[in-house]
């Protein structure tokens, strides 16, 4: 490998092998598991009431039914990305697809809360194999930079759309079928992947992977899971000492994990990845993008349901509208870069557009449906443009033999960023909300907007209406404070992108002994 100050020779793009119909068809096959994995993050939104009525889980079990998938997924991403580099990304993808399909079948017909929790955990394991494998295979199938940028744009759009579609699909299926149908929908896609994957997808792996570092597996999970757990709990339950300690313990194990990677003979995550110029900035800016995206979702979903009074199904359908411009954001960003616009300017503009979306959100009142939807669309479009470019930059800067590890780092960073966005912006919004609710209101009303509305329904006449109105206005004020904070964070990120990325030009060169071209950085 070259160091970050060396220069490599870049053959013209026309001399590189260009993807044909087979590769683009394979990309379509890869999008199936990606869509389903992203949908499973939100697919239980409307199914939980039906599951509760049927399986009668305890409060703790209900929380684990909902959360275990995301926790296991986040905790195993780095492990599975590194494993794919060693045993083959296609092989790991197909193993994960089989596990995902089998776990979906068990979950659909689960007869107890414990069985459903276990099935959701296995779904998380399968998801952790599928996500980095799909991104790494995109890197190996599309060696031409222009084609790869387009493919990554598709990847980013599908990933974002899946989260939005999951909740809507859940509502439709639960309304017309039974709650298990939200899991059965996974089976046809996984069967198709298992049939077509061996025919269309190339196998790729690191030809010299070294020994798999088993100690890094528990260290990585101990670093990720406590931090994600604490950050997810803080917005809804406050800065409780238990959650602060959880984050602190995770950060301690993160330091141990980093030390292990720097000293192990064959680390799970090679420190050499960060020597590729552009890789570290891409991971950090990707994290900030997820911070902004999930932080805004924390407020917009509650705004639609609790402030505007939409039903869960209505809120999910309205929330689909901002997805329309999102599908054009990544291709537009890729087209600008391909026409010669410096990537730094495109990313800076993406952050600025997203900050404008937060600015629009800060202007919303308690009855501003269209303004909130427009703000969500503007914000998400800017973020998706950034995400697609940062994914392309990171994969181009990483050696192709480490594409799985590079992909898993990006996705783990996104999980951290999303949890951090909900924690920070959610805590700001909650603090402003509690300050805005009258001190004479019952304790439950001062905790959350949902609690206030529940209390208001039991108060007589004008007293209930007054409390509900005050609570909605307080929540909207909290959303304003969080939105302004998010806008400042994004403007700082825009400044950082403009200064950091401007002189980064990733150039790729073939490396002996690998199946495809690795990407190396040049000054």
N, C-alpha and C positions, 0 to 999 in steps of 0.2 A: 504494500500500500504506500501511497505517497502521503507526505505530511501536508498540513493545511497551507503551506506557503509554496508548494511546488506547482509546476505547471504540467498539465498532461495534454497530449495531442488528441484533438477531437475530430473524428472522421465526419464528413458531411452527413446530415440526416438522411440524405437520399441513398447513402451507401449502407445504411443499417437495414437489417431484415425488417420488412414491414408486415404487420399483421394482416391476414386475409380474412375471408369469410369464416374459416374455422375458428380463428381466435375471437372474432366478434360474436359468433354464436356461443362459444365457450363463456364469454363474458356474460351473456344473457343467462346462461345456466348458473353462473356464480352469483348472480344477483338474487336468485331465489332464496338461498340460505341467508344471505345478508338481510333481505327484506324481512324474513321471518324472525331472525334473531333480534333485530331492532324492534319489530312489532311486539315481541314477547315482553319487552320492558313495560309496555303500557296496556297489554291485552286484557289484564284483569280489572281494569278500572270499573267496568260495568258488571263483571261477573262475580265480584266479591259478595254482593248481597245474596245472590242465588246460592253461591257456595256456602255462605254462612247458614242459610236456611236449611240446606241439605245435610251438610257435614257437622254443623254445630261446633265449630272450633272455639277454643277459648280466645280471649283477647290477644294473648301472646302468640298463639298459633296463627291467628289471622294475620298478624303483622309479619310472621315468618313466611306465610304463604305468599304474601305480596313481595317481601324484600329479599328472600333467600336467592332468587334467580340473579338479581343484580349483584349481590355480594359475592357469590361464587364466581360469576363471570368476571368481575373486576379482580378478584384475588388470583385467578389462574391465567389471565391473559399473558403475562410475561413468561410463565412456565410453558404454555402451549405454543407461543411464538417461537421460543428457543427449541422446543421439541420438534416442531415442524421443520426447522432448518436442519435438524439431524436425521429424522426418519423419512422426510419427504413431505412437502406441503399437501400434495394431492392425497397421499395416503392418510395423513392426519385429518384432512377435510372429510374424506369418506368415512373414516372411523367416527368422527364427530357427527356426521349426518345420520349414521346408523343409531348412535346413542340418542341424538335429539329426537329422531322419529320414535324410537322405542319408549323414551321417557314421555313423549307427548301422548302415546297410547295409554300408558299407565296413568298419567295425570287425568286424562279424559274420563276414565272409569274408576278413579280413586273412590274407595268407600269409607275413607277416614281422613281426618286432617293430617295425621302423621304420614300417611301414604302420599298425599298430595304434596306435602313439604319435601319429602324425599325425592319425588318425581321432579319437582321444580329445581331442586339442587342438581340433579343429573342434567336437566335442561341447561342450567348454568354452565356445567362442565362442557356440554356439547357446544354451547354458544361460544365458550372461550376457545375452542378449537377452530370454529368456523370463521370467526371474525378476522384474526390475523392471517389465516390461511388464504382467505379470499383476496385480501390486499396484497399479500406476497405473490400470489399467482398472477395478479394483474401486473405486478412489477416484472415478472419473468416472461409473461406472454407478450407484453408490449415493450419492445426494446427501442422503438422509434420514439423520441421524446414527444413529438407532436401527437402521435396516436395515444401514447400513455397519458398525456394530459387530458385528452378527451375521455379516456376510459376512467380515469380517476374522478373526473367531473361527474360521470354517470354513477360511480361508486358513492360519492358524497351525496348526490341527490337522492338515491335510493335509501341510503342510511337515514337521512333526515325525514324522508317521507314515511318510512316504516314506523317511526315513533308516533307520528300523527295518525296514521291509518290504524294502528293497533287498537286504540280506544274506540274508534268508530266501528271497526269490524266487530269488536267485542259487544258493543251495544246492539248491533244488528243481529248477530248470532244468538245472543241471549234472549232477545225479544221473540225470535221465531223458532229457536231450538232449545236445547238445555245447555247449561254452563260448560259441559265437557266439550261442546263443539268448538270452543275457542282454541282447544288444543288439537283436535282432530284435523283442523285446517292445515296443520303443518305436514301431515303425512304425505299427501300427493306430491308436494314439492320435494320432500326428502327422497321419496322413491324415484322421482325423475332425476334428481342429482346422482343417486347411486347407480342409475342405469346409464346416464349420459356422461357422467364425470370421467370414468375410465376411457371413454371413447374420444372425448374432446379436450380434456385438460391434460397438459404436459406434466410430467413429474419433474420436480426440481428440489434440490437440497444442497447443503454445504458439502463439498467433496472431502473436506478435512475438518470435521466438526469438533474433534476432541471428545473427551469424556464428558458425559452429562453430569453437572454438578448438583447432586441430590440435596446438599445442605442449603443451596440457594432457594429451593422450592418452599420449605417452611418459612425461611426468612422473608421471601417476597410476599407471602400471604400474611405474615405477621406485620409487615410494613403497610400493606394496602388495606386490609380489612378493618383494623381499629380506627384508622383515619376516616375511611368512608363511613363507618358506622357513626362515629361521633359527629361528623359534619352533616349527616342526614338527619340526626336527631335534634341538633341545636335549633334549626328554624321552627320546629313545631313545639318543642318542649323547653326551650330556653337554654341558657348557658349553665347547665347543671354540671357540678364537679365531676360526675361520672363520665360525661361526654368529653370534658376537657382532658381528663386523665386518659381516656381512650385515644384521643388524638395524639397526646404526648407519647404514649406507649408506642403507637404506630410510627411516629417520627423517630423514636429511639431505634426501633428495628429497621427503619429505612436507612439510618446511618450505618447500622451493622451490615445491612445488605450491600450498600455501596462499598463498604470496606472489603467485603467478601469478593465483590466483582473486581476490585482493583488488585487483590492479592492472589486470587485463585489461579491455578495454572490453566484451567479451561472454564472461564466464567460463563454463567447463563447469559448475561448481557455484557458483551465486550465493551470496555471503555473506549476501544478504537472507533466505535460508532460516533462518538462525540468529537472525534478529530476531523470528521468529514465536515468541511465548511458549509454551514447552513443547516446541519442536522439539529444542533441544540436550539438555535433560534426557532426552528420550525416546531419542535416539541413544545417550547414555552408559549409561542403564539397560538398554537393549537389548543393548549390548556386554557389560555385567556378566552379564546373563542367559545369553548364549552362553558366557561364561567358565565359569560354573557347570555348564552342561549338558555341554559337551564335556570339561571337567575330570573330571567323574564318569564319563563313558563310557570314558575312558582306563583306569580301574581296574575298573569292573564287567565289561567284556568279558574282560579278562585273568583276573579272579577266577573267572568262570564256567568258563573253559577250563583255566587252568593251576593254580588252587588247588583247584577242585572236580573237575577232571579230565573235564569234559564235552567231547564232540566239538564241532567247530565248528558242525555242524548242530544238535546239541542245545542248545548255548549260544544260538544265534540264536533257536530256538523258545522257550526259556525267557525270553529278552530281550523277547519280544512281550508277555508278561503285564503289565509296567508300562505298556504303551501303552493298556490298557483305561481306567484313570481319566483319562488325558491327554485323551481325546476329550471329556470333560465339563468340563474346567477352563476353557477359553476361553469357552464359552457361559455358564457360571456367573458368571464375572467380568463379562461383558457385561451379564447380567441384573441383577446387583447395582448396577452403575453406572446402568443405565436406571431402576432403582427409586429413585434419588436418593442412593445411597451415594457419598460423595466418592471420586473415582478414586484419590486419594492413599492412602486407607485400604485400598482393594482391592489396589493394587500393594504396599503395605507388608505386607499379609497374605500376598500371594503370595511375597514374598521370605522372610518368616518361615517359611512352610510349607516352602519349599525348604531353608532352613537346618535345619529339623527333619529333613528327609530326609538331609542330610549328617550330622546328629547321630546318626541311626539307623545310618548307614554306619560311623560311628566305633565302634559297639558290636559290629560283626560279628566273628565268629571265623573260623578257617580252614574251618569246616563250617556256615555260616549262610546256606544258599541262600534260604530264605524271607525272612529279615531283609534280605538284600541286595536282593532283588526288591521288597520293600515299600518300602525306602529309595529305590530308583530311581523307583518310581511316585510316591511323595510328592514327591520333589525335582522330577521332571519336571512334575508337575501344577502346582506352584507357579510354576515357570519359564514354562510355557506361558501361564498366566493373566497373568503380567507381560508376556510378549512380545506377546500380543494387544492388551493395553491400550496398550503403548508404540507399537505400530504404528498403532493408531487415533489416538492423540494426535499422533504425528508427521505423519500424512497430513492430519489435520484442521487442524494448525497451518501447513501448507505451502500456498502458492497452488496451485490445481488445475493451472495451466499449467506448474508445475514438479513435478508429481507423480512423473514418472519419475526426476528427479534426487533427489528426496527418498527415494523407494523404494530407489534404488541406494546412497545413503548409509547407510540402515538396514542393508542387506544386507552392505555392505562392513564396517561396524562389527561385524556379527555374525561375519563371517569372521575379523576381527582378534581378537575376543573369544574365539572358539573356539580359535584357535591359541595365544593367550595363556594360556587355561585349561589346555590340555594342557602347555604349557611350564612354567608356574609350579607347578601342582599335580603334574605328572608329575616335575619335578625334585625337589620335596620328597619325594615318595614314593620315588624312586630313591635319594636320599641316605640315607633311613632304612633302606631295604632293604639297601644296601651295608654300612651300619653293623651290621645285624643278622645278616648271613651270617658264619659263622666265618672268621676271618682265615686259617685253614689251608686253606680251600677253594680249588680252582683259580681262576685269574683269570676264566675264562668264567662260573663259577658266581656270582662276586661282581658281575658286570655286570648281569645280568637274571635274572628268574625262569625264563624259557624256557631260558637257558643253563645254569642250575643243574639243571633237570630233565633236560636232555640229558646233562650230566655224570653225574648220579646214576644214569641208566640203565646206564652203563658201569662203575659201581663194584660191587664184590661185596657181596652180602648186606646186612647191617645198615648198612654204611657208606653205601650208596646211599640206603637208606630214611631214615637220619639226616639226610643232606644235603638230601633232598627235603622232609622235614618242617621243617627249619630254614629253608629258603628260602621255603616257603609261609607260615610264621609271620612271617618278615621282611617279605614282601610285604604281608601283612595289616596289620602294624604301619605300614608305609609308607602304606597306604591310610587308616589311622586319622589319621595326621598330615596328609595332604592333605585329608581330610574335615573335620577341625577347622579348617584354614585356610580351606577353602571356606565353612564355616559362618560364620566371622568376617567374611569378605568380604560374604556375603549379609546379615548383620545390619547391617553398615555401610551397605549399599545400601538396606536397609529404612529406616534412619534418614534417609538422604539423600532417599529418595522421600517420606517423611512431611513433611519440612521444605520440599522443593522444589516438590512437586506440589500442596500443599494449597490454594494460592491461584491456581492456574492454571485458568482456565475459557476454553476455546477457543470462540469464537463465529464463525459463518460468515456471510458476506455476499456477494451477487453482485457480480462485477466486470464492467464493460463490456468487450465485445470477446472474451470467452472463451466456450467452448462449454458449460461447466458452471460451477458455483459454485466460486470459490476460497475457501480457508479463511484467515481472518485472526485474529490473536491479539488478545485484549483483556485488560486488567488485571483 
